[in-house]
Amino acid sequence: MHLKDGLFSAFQSISSHKMRSLLTLTGIVIGVLAVVTMFSSVYALKTLIKKNMEGMGWNYSIVITPEQNTQSSGRKTSFRRPGQSVGTLSYDDYLALKEQVEHKCIYGTIESNTLMRLGSKDQYVRIRATDVEFFTNKSYKLSRGRYYSAYESQNLLPVAVLGYYFAESQFGKEDPIGKTITLGKNKFQVVGVLAKDVLSSGNGMNFNNYEREQDLKAVYVPLEYGANYFGTKKGIHTIYLQAASEAKFYEMKNNARQLLLSRHHMYPAFSFVDVGAMLLTINDEIDKNLKKWNIALSAIASISLIVGGIGLFSTLLISIQERMMEIGIRKSIGATEADIFFYFISEAISLALMGAFLGIFLAWLVILGIGHLVKFPIYLPAQGVLLGIGFSLIIGFVSGLYPATKASRIDPIQAIYYT
């Protein structure tokens, strides 16, 4: 029997018993719906965690800070010669890292608190000198104006970008763009205002909300301006470095360490906060746990597929008795056992695939509904679709194997005279 003829006969048999075929499909549809939905939900959770971590700027990153005083711990902290000057972490170190170490993102920060008259009271305001990369890396958008430009940074112009909550408390609904604010002894022209934090707005899983809220209460000025006017000797408080991938992370970290050691006469006048290594470990643990959870959920959901397979098995066994005359006639005009086997196995697999595609379509609708409720886009991953189709093919083949074999071995004479 040719493939085309076998499939045509299978679909003709399915269409001639619509209600029975529909009931047979129900178990497979529910099973595929459960498997694909469970898989997609776990996949979406993993994507959500990864997206939030990337949005926070935590992945594949290190934070470099000046060396902390460790004399109280009794540890030896210096290997330099007496009187040798090594200096602290500086803006020049930042420029050297920016130029000589391969990276995806780099920015420095200098923190300063100053008094400002807010209404009738003096309050401390955090001023943070940093680069524009700080905003893009942490996913802080603008609600008004712009970020400060490279020209303004290089020429030490006193311009500022306001955090969302600072602008709200200081200006209310008034537009602050172009206005001058006085912070301590310094006056700054406002060029931009940050928007409200998207990652902490309730759409999905939130991380580190307190720190991000404090970020939006600060005032931001160009890093070079802060290096020249805040602190001493152009000192810098933190340098953030991010690699493009896991493969480049450790190379970036080693290169940064070697460069800073060479600039500080081999004295470690700095310390590394290895955020990237911690996150890689956390990501590995999350992946392992989600894989276990995915296997457990898929196993539970597969029970419905097995039940559907039993229903398909029963339907095919019953159909053998109904088609006994047909089997006898087919064999009497030349159909071989292989032809009869293919005819029945084709019907089983066709029914299973129809159930799979219907289950995938329903799973897509369920996923859209869940995504709308949680206000986070949940996608139907290709792996979930292939998993549903693969399970259905296996169930269809296994369920149809015995009935197809039994039908192919029926004696044609007995089949024709069967009553």
N, C-alpha and C positions, 0 to 999 in steps of 0.2 A: 504494500500500500504506500502510495506517495505521501509525502508530508502534507501537501496541500489538501489531498483527499481526506487524510486522517483528521486534520484540524476542522475541515468543513463538516465532516460527519459528527465530530465531537460537539461543535457549536449548534448543529442542527438538533442533536439530542438534548442539549441544554435548553434551547429555545422552545422545544416541544413539551418540556416539563418545567414551566416557568416558576410555579409556586414551590415545587420541590427543590429546584435549583436555588431559589432565593433563601429558603430555610436552611439549606446546606451551607450557603455562603455566610450566614449570620455569625456562626462561631468563628470562622476565619477572619471576617471583617472586624469583629470585636477584639480578637487576638492581635491583629496587625495594628489596629487603632491603639491598643494599650502599649504594645512594644514601641511603636514609633513615638507616641506621646511621652512615654517615660524616658526614652533615649534623648529626645529633643529637649526635655526639661532639664536633664542633667547637663547636657551640652550647653544649654543657655546659661545655667548657673556658673559653669566654668568660664564661659565667655564674659559674663557679668563681672566676676571677680577679676579676671585679667584686664578688662576694660577700665575698671575702677583703679586698679593698681597703676596702669599706664597713665590714667588721667591725673593721678596724684604725683606722677613723676618718680616713682619708687623703683621701677624695674631696671636692672643692669646698671646700678648707680653706686657711687661712693660719695661720701661727704668728708672733705678734708678740713680740719680745724687746727688752730695753733696748739702746740704741746701744752698739756695741763701740768700744773705743778704737782709733782709726785714725791716731794721730799718727805712728807709726813708718813708715807708708806715704808720708808727706809730703803727703797730700791735705788740702785745707781742709775742716774738719768743722763749723765754726760760722759762722752768719750773724747771730747775736744781738748786741745791744749789750753793751759791756763791763759786767760786774757784773749783767747781767740773769739772774734765776734762772728756770730752765726746769724743773727737777726731773727725776727719772727716771720710768720706767714704774711706775705705782702702782695700788693697789687701787681708788682713785677713778676712774682711767682705765678700769679693768675694768668698774666699775659704769656709767660713762657709755656704754661700748660696748654693754653688755647692754641698756640702756634705749633707746638712740637709733639703733642700727644693726640693720636687719632681718637675722635669722639663723635657722638651723635649730638650731644648738647652739653654746654658748659656755662655756668654763671657763678658769680661771686656775690656775697652779701656782706654788708656792714650794718650793724644794728645801732641805733642811737635813740634814746628817750629824751624828750624835751618838753618843757612846759608851754602850754598854749592856753590862751584865754578862750574858754568855751562858754558863752553866755555870761553869767555873773561869777563863774568859778574858773580857777586855774586847774587844768588837768594835764596829766602826762600823756603825750602822744608818741607812738612809736614811729620813728623815721627809718625806713629801710632803703639803703643804697644798693641797687642791683641792676642787672641787665634785663633787656626785653625778653631774653630767653627764659627768665624766671616765670613770666606770665604764660608764655606758650607751653612750657613744659608742665606747668601745674593746671593747665586748662582754664585760666582766668581770662574771660572775654571782656571786651569794652562795652559799656552802655552808652558812653558819650566820648567825643573827642578822639584822641589817638595816643599811642605810646610816644615816649621821647625818641628823637631821631639820633642817628650816629653823629651828625654834625653837632647837635646840642650836647651830647656826651663828651665828644672830643674837645669842645671849646669850653667845657665846665660851666655851661649855662644853667642858671637856677630854675629848672622846670620840674614839675611834679605830676605824678599820676595818683589820684586819690582812690583809696579802697571804698567799696560800695557803702559800708556802714559809716565810715568817717564822713563821706560826702553827704549821706542822709542826715546825720546828726548835726553837721555844721551848716549845710545849705538847704536842707529840706527838699522841696520841689524846685528850688531855684537852680538855674543852670550855672555851674561854677567855672565852666570853660573860659579861659582868658583872664580870670580873676587872680588876685594875689593873696596868698596866705602867709602869715608870719609865724614861724616856728622857732622859738627862742630868739636868737639874733639874726636868723636867716629868713629871707623872703623868697618865696617861690611862685612862679606863674603856673597855674593849673592848665595842663594840656589834655588831660584825659581822666575818665572815671571808670573804674572797673565795674562790671556787671555783677549781679547776684550770682552766687556759686551754683552752677548747674549740677555738680556732682553731689551736693548736699541738699538738693531740693525735693528729695523723697522719691526720685525716679531710680529705683534699684537699690543696691546695697551700698551704704555709705561708710567711708573710712575717715578717721581723724577729723571729725567735724569741728572740734574745738580749735585746733591749730588753723584750719582754713578760715574759721570765723575771725580769729585774731588777725590773719593775713588781710582780711577785708576791712579791718579797722585801722590799718596802717596807712602811711603816706610814703610813696615811692619816689626816689630821685635817682639820677644816673649813677652808676657805680664809680666812675672816675671822679665825679664830683665828691662823693662821699669819701673816697680814698684821700683826696686832697684837703678836705675841710673837716672831716670827722676823725677822731683818734689821732695817733701819732705815727710818723714814719711810714705813711701810706699802708698801715696795717690793714689786714682783711680778716674778717671773722670766720667765714666759711667759703669753701669752694666746692661747688657741686659738679660732678662729672658723670656723664651717662654714656654707656656704650651702645652701639647699634644692635648688638645681638649677644646672646649668651657666649658664643664662640669668641667674641672679641672682648668680653668683659674682663677676664683675668689678664689678658695682654695689656689692656688699657691701664688697669690697676698697677701692674708691675712697672710699666713705663713711667707712670706718674710718680711712683715712689722713687725710682732711680733718678729721675730728673730733679725732684725736690732735694734729695740727698746730695746730689752734685752741686746744687746751688747753695746748700747750707753746710758745706765742708764736711759732708758725711754725718752730720749731726741731725737726728730726727726731731727737728723743731716743729713737728706737726704730728697729728694722729689721724687715723682713718676710721670713719664709721662705715663699716662694710654693709650698707643697706642692700646692695645687690645680692651678695652672698646669702644674707638672711632670707631674702625674698625667693631666691632660687630654691633654697631648702623648703620654704613654706609652699612654693608652687609644686615641688615634687611630692610633698605630703598630700596636698590638695588633690593632685592628679591621681595618686594612688587610691585615696579614699573615694574619690568620685568614680574611678573605674570599678572598685569593689561594689559601690552602691549601684552603679549602672548594671553590673552583672546580676546583682540580687534582684533589682527591679525587672530586668529583662526576663529572668527566670520565672518570676511570679507572673508576669504578663504572658509568658509563653504557655502557661497552663490553659489559657483560653484558646490558643492555637491548637494545642493538643486535643482539647475537647472538640474543636471544629474539625480536626483531622479524623476523630472517631466518627463524627456525624457524616463526613464525606465517605469514610470506609463503609459505613452501614448503608448509605444511599447507593453506592456502587454495587454492593452485594445484592441488594433488592432489585436493582436494575438488570442484573444478569438473568433473574427469573423472568422478568418482563420481556427481555429481548432474546429469549431462547430460540424462538422461531427465526428471528433476524440473524442470529449467529449461525444457525444451521444453513440458512439460504446463502449467506456470505461464503461459508466454507464449501458448499456444494458447487458454487460457480468459480471456485479457484482461490479464495482467500486463505492464506496460510495462518499458522498459529501466531507468527510474528505480526501479521496484519491485525488480527483480533486483539492481540496484546497492545499494540500501538494505538488502536482505536480507543480502548478503555483507559489506558494511561494518559492519552491526550485529553480525554474528557476530565480526568481527575486534576491534571496540571492546569488546564484551562479554567476550571472552576476555582482552583486555589489562587491563580493569578488575578482573576476577576475580583475575588474577595480582597486580595492584597491591594489592588489599585483603589478599590472603593474605601478600604480601611485607611490608606494613605491620604486620600482626599478628605475624609472625615477628621483625621488627625490634624491636617493642615487647618481646617476650620476651628478645631478645639484650640490649637496653638495660637491662632490669631486672637481668639477670645481671651485666652489667658494673658497674652501680651498686652491686650487692651486694658485688662483689669489691673495688672501690676504696673502698667505704664512703662514697659520695657520691651523692645522688639525681640521676640523669640522666633528664631528661624527654623526652618525644616532642613536639617543637615542632610547631605547626600548619604552619609553613613547610616542615618536612621532609615532613609528610603530603601537603601540596599539591604539593610538588615531585615526590614519587613518583607521585601520581595524574596530574599534568600530563605527566610523561615517558611514562607508560603510554598516555595518550590519544593523544599524538603518535605513539608507536610503533605503536599499534593502527591509527590512521587511515592512516599512511603505508604500513604493511605490507599493509593491506587494499585500498588504492586501486587498484593495478593488477589484482589478481585480481577485484575487484568490477566494474571497468570491462570486463575481458575477458569475464566471465560475462554482463554485461548486453547485450553486442553479439553473442552467439551466435545464429545463425539457428534459429528454433524447429523448422523441418522437419528440418534436419540433427540437431538435438538429440534429437528424438523417435526418429529412426531410428539414432542413434549406438550402435555396439556396441564 
